[in-house]
Amino acid sequence: MHGSRLLVGIAIALVAESSCIPDVEPDVFVLPRCDQVAPACGPEEKESCCAESKVVGGTFNRLNDAAFPATVADFRLDRFEVTVGRFRQFVAGYPATRPKAGAGAHPLAKDGGWDPAWDSSLPAGQEELRASLECDANFRTWTDEPAGNEAVPINCASWYLAFAFCAWDEGRLPTEAEWNYAAAGGNEHREYPWGAAAPSQDLAVFECETTTTVCPVPHVGSKSPAGDSKYGQADMAGSLFEWVLDYHVPLSGNCDNCAALEDGDLGRDARGGAFSHTAETLSTTFRVGELPERRLSFYGFRCARDE
């Protein structure tokens, strides 16, 4: 366990069936950079926006396809997408909060840390960073001063900025295999994070008709607990697409704590669907690539940490 995290509570419930990975309720931790983040998340807007939970590792099939087996070690994953309020401290310290070489690496994925060649893909200074978060006049969530969006997920962040934040927060972006494993409930191979039930507005934030409607992105965890994943993560379907570490490349063969770290000219991978997208994007088998420098109102992220 990370030395600077304060353990608040742990609850673990085991399922008798040995064929499935046990259900695990979220462990609640105060993460390293959360001393100024108000507990305004979850369905009653009272939970720590910095909560995370342990994902018990194991073996499963990526995309629920036996052609793509994978093994994932235990790790921790944010319960919520990174919020505006949580991101605000990173902005306040910028550019000192930019990552050093090798920061944010997955310990089992070779060469997965920050590459200094990416420095030029980050904003030069705080003013440029603030401007970069205003990618969409109607749907951006950032405000230069706290103004009611502190528990809403931060959007308009490029892959580079998402990586930089997680490294600053003493974590990292999850690999695609880790994200898929957590969303699918490990070897339960769930069609959606909550199970097999068809998506509905009670389970996920999706299908806003953005061409005719301005749909404010709700605070994180607004569909919890009904829409939660097995390991307690909220909004792994809908809300915002989430950047992961990997390049977007065709899957192949067996994956043992792996990550796709060679550029296939298809951008970086993202998962989970968004408020502005259809139900088909909410499936745990849906994946999409995007240029890492893009800043989009329907993209966000959450961070992982090593167990």
Summary of the structure (lengths in Angstrom):
residues: 307
radius of gyration: 17.7
end to end distance: 5.8
largest distance: 54.5
contacts: 1039
relative contact order: 0.19
helix: 17%
strand: 18%
